[in-house]
Amino acid sequence: MRARLVAGNWKMHGSRAANQVLLDAVVEGVRGVECVVCVPFPYLAQVAEHLRGTQVAWGAQNLSEHASGAHTGEVAAAMLAEFGCRYVLVGHSERRQIYGETDAQAAAKFAAAQGAGIKPIFCVGETLEERDAGRTEAVVSRQLDAVLVKCKFGDAVLAYEPVWAIGTGRTATPEQAQAVHAFLRQRVGAAVRILYGGSVKAQNAAAIFSMPDVDGGLIGGASLVAADFLAICAAARTKG
Ligand code: PEP
């Protein structure tokens, strides 16, 4: 049985004061489901300190594929590991689309994270144009294959995030999510947790999480509102 996981992606949001309030509420309210918050780099120390000894894990949103050296502005896996970072988002569509991250780079980041003992949350997903062209499986396969040719997936987490559903308020139906999760499941095996991400809200979480190959969620906007994030965590808990 795969343990459910709910991961919050704060994106480029937060302040020291707001983080404190949000983290207090999440720590107080989360019950019975694994939960992780992926925060901007400057808040890693605050979050590490705040969450020490709690049931809430934390992670970063990006890392360098390089181990060290002349890479101004980049953050190495070993630096994250020094903070006690346990998870890192890799290949998020905003990295791919806005910053031109390639499949090969995402795969190299995946390997760098694993090498430092940090679990990648590896994101795959198609654009609306690709879906409409019937290319969803080809696209997520291509993104995943870049990793699988060089690494074992191991205890990494996979996240299916249709690009057209991220931050748009438009969610995949539970059936659409399940179809892609089942396809991905064939590739990574029964033990790997596959999260769904893309406009998950308190209102739609339970239906999406009720699908057999959906093992939790990667939550953007709703992870910034404690009550919404906690309601999503509760929906994940009630499954199976
Ligand atoms: C995300 O950023 O990974 C995400 C799923 O965002 P949202 O929940 O806001 O669509």
Residues whose N, C-alpha, C, O or C-beta is under 5 A from the ligand:
A	BS01	PEP	N9 A165 I166 G167 T168 G197 G198 S199 V200 L218 I219 G220 G221 A222
